[in-house]
């Protein structure tokens, strides 16, 4: 049995930033979050790829300790995303999105996944997220992510999903869009009223806010000297967050504050290179060292 089940996308990305360009590299929300979480817990991925998906990438994930028995291989092509960043690295500009086999994905969890206590529903169609959620037996903690497309096109289904989970993670623009407000405090509190115990609003280079019952925690971003590619940083954050909760088996608000910092530390490493080039090299000691630096940053 895996500790954390992660449902989301496995993709082939083509990315250009002011610091370089890569084509057809491993990406996707489930990939970044599962590799980030494996620093603390055994992760299993539920997703779909096409017959064209390079076997070396599945081998790589297995080498990283990620279970891929929940990744279906279907006839057709793998989900692809291409985009670029300018010097404002908080804003991704999409050039092309090809859903391919992802468009008809009907998730089926392996039996070994269904008993897991921790579930992360990474960004994908909320109706697919609900299908995964309903296959779990008795998860202790469920977290979900989303994006502007689902807020615009499937808000009713998205709201039903939010009402089921323990934590929601999304970025500041998405939080403002969902509630049609410029005020993130109002948005965070409003999400809590739907049922989640925690709401984490990512603010890119400005850190993150976490709202729990009667409290708001503000975490800074790590001051990177080398920022190459922020693709997958949000997913890496979420993977580190839920991985820490699974490792400690502690879902208290105080421990979730630590999880925010661990997630931020891992996300900062991710942004230092393209694809998984950095995450595949870091150790648990690296993560804890950056966690300690975070403590120094906020000490006064």
N, C-alpha and C positions, 0 to 999 in steps of 0.2 A: 504494500500500500504506500502511496505517496503522501507526503505531509500537506502539500498545497497543490490543488488543481487549478490550472490557469487555462481559461478558454479565450481565444482571440484569433488574431491573424498570424499566418506565417507567409512572408512575402519576399519578393525579389525587388529590391529598391535601386533606383538610379538617382544619385544625389550630386548636386553641385553647390559648393559654398565658395566664399572668397579664398579659401585655403586648399582647394583641390576638388577633384571630381571622381566618383566611382560609379560603376555600372553593374547592374544585376547582382548586387551583394545581398547577403542574408539580412532580413529585416522582419518587421511585423510586430504587433503589440504583444502577442504571446511569446515571441522569441526574446525580446528585450526583458520582459518582466520575469520570465522563467530563469534566464541566465542570471539576472540580478538576485532573485530569491534563492538560488541554489547555494549562495554563500552562507545561508543559514538553515535551509531546509531542503528536503528532497522534493523536487517539483515534477509534475506531469502535465503535459500539454494536450489540450483538445482543440484540433483545428483541421484544416484540409489543404492539400496541395495537389498540383497537377502532375501528370506523368513526366513533365519536363523538369520537375524540381530536382536539382543536383543531389545525388545520394550523399555526396561529401558533406552537405550541410546537416543532414540527419545524423550522420556519423559524428560530426562536430558537436551537436547538441548532446548526444549520448556520452561523448567524451567529457563534456562539461557536467555530467551527472543529471541531465534532464531526461526524463522518461518520455519517449515519443510514441508509445503504443496507442495513444489517443489521436494521433495524426493520421487521417485517412488520405490515401492516394487515389485520386479519381481521374478518369479519362478527361483530358483537356489540359488547359494551361493554368499555371499558378498565378495567384493574385499578384499584380504588379503596381508599384507606385513610383512616379518620378517627380522630382521637384527641385527647387533651389532656394538658397538663402542669400540675402544681401548682408550688409554689415549689421543690420538689425536682426540678430540671430534668434529673436523671439518669434519671428514671423516666417513660417514656411509658405512658399509659393508653389502650388501644385501645377505641374505641367500636364500630367496624364495619370489617370487611374483606370486600371483594367481589373474588374472584379473576377472575371473568368470563373473558375470552379467555386469561388467563394459565393457567387450569386445564388447558387442552389444548395448551399451547405445545410445539411440536416444533422446536427451533432448527435453522436452516440458515444456516451462515456463508457470506457471499459469498466467491467465490474470492480476491478481493483481501485478505481478512482472514486467510486460512489460512496465509499465509507470514509473518505477523507474529511477532516474537520475544518479545513480552511479552503475557501474558494475565491478566486479572483476572476471576475468577469471583465476582461479587458475590452477595450473599445471595439464594438461590432454591433450589428443590428440588435436592438433590444428584444425582439421576438426570438432571436437565436439565443440571447442571454437567458431568457426565461426558460427555453427548452433545456438548457444545460442545468439551470437551477433546479428544475423539477425532477431531474434524474439523480440528484444528490439525496442521500439518506437523511442524515441529521447533521448538517454542517454547523460548526460552532460559531464561525465568523465568515460572513460573505461581504465582499467589497466589489464595487463596480466602477467602471470608467465609461465615458461617453464622448460625443463630439457634436459640433454644430449641425452637421448633416442630420443626425437623428433628432435633435431638438427641433429642427425646421420641419422634418418630414414624418416623424413618428413620435410626437410628443406624448400622446396618450399611452402608447405601449411603453415608452420610456418611463413615464410617471408610475405605471403599475410595477415596473421593475424596481424603481427607487424605493417604493413602499415596502419591498420585500427584504432589502439588504440592511446590513449593519453599518456600512460605511460607503460613502460616495466620494470619488476623487475626480476632479475636473479642473480645467484652467479658468482663469479669471474672466476671459471673454465669454466662455460657455455659461458660467454662472450668471453673468449679467444678462446674457441672451435668454436663458431659461425664465428668469423672473422679470425680465424687462425693467431692470433697475441698474443704475450706475454704482449702487452701494453694495459692496461685497459683504459687509456685516449683515445687512438686511437679507441678502441672498443666502448666506450661510445659515442664519437662523430659520429662514423659510424652509430650507431643505430639511432641517431637523424636525420641523413640524410634520413632514411627510412620513417620518418613522425612523430614519437612520440614527444610530447612536453617535456617529461622527461624520463630519463633512470636511474634506480637505480641498482647499482651493489653491492650485498651483499658480505662481506668479512669475515663472521663468527666472530671470536673473535677479528678481526681487524677492525670491524665497517662496514661502507658503504660509497659508493660514489654516488652522484646524479649529473647527467649532465642535464642542461637545456641550452637554447640558450645563448651561450657566457659565461656560468658560470659552475663552478664545486664546489660542496659542499661536504666536507669530514666530516663525523660524526664518533666519536669513538664508540666502544662497551662498554657496562656497565661492569665494573670490578667485576665479580661475585665471591663471596667467596664459594658459593655452586653451583656447576654445576653437575647435575644428568643425564639429558637426553635432548640433543638438538633437538630431533625429533619434527618437527612442528614449530621450531623457525622462519624459513623463512616465513612460512604461517602466523604465528602470527604477524610478522613484517608487512606483506602486509595488513592484516586485520586492524591493528591499524592505518596504513597509510591512507587507503581509508575511514576508519571510521571517522577519524579526519576531512578529507576533506568534508565528507557528513555533519558532525555536524556543521562545520563553513560555509559551502557553499562558500568556498573560494579556488579556484584552482590556485592562483597566485604562482609563484616560491618561494616567501618568505614564504607563508603559507605551501608549500610543504616541506620546510626545517624543519618547526616545526613538520610536519607529520612524517618525517624521525625519529625524536627524540622520538615522541610518539610511533611509531612502534617499535623502538629499546627498549624502556622501557618495553613494553608489552612482546616482545620476550625474554627479559632477565628474566622476571618472569617465562615464560613458561619453560625455561631450568632448573629451580630449582627443578623440580619433573617430574615424568613420566606422560604421557598422558595429560589429562586436570586437573590433581590434583591441580596444582597451579593456573591456569587461572580461575578456577571456584570460587576461594576464594578471588581474588583481587577485590578491589573497585576502583571507579574513583579517589578517594583521593590517593590511593596507586600509581596509574598511574601518577598523577600530582606530587606527592612527588618525584618519581624517575625522572621525567622530570626535576624538579628543581635541582636534584643532577647532572644530565647531564650538566646543565648550569654551575654549579660550576666546573665540570671537565674540561671544555674547556675555562674557564675564565682565562685571563692572563693580 
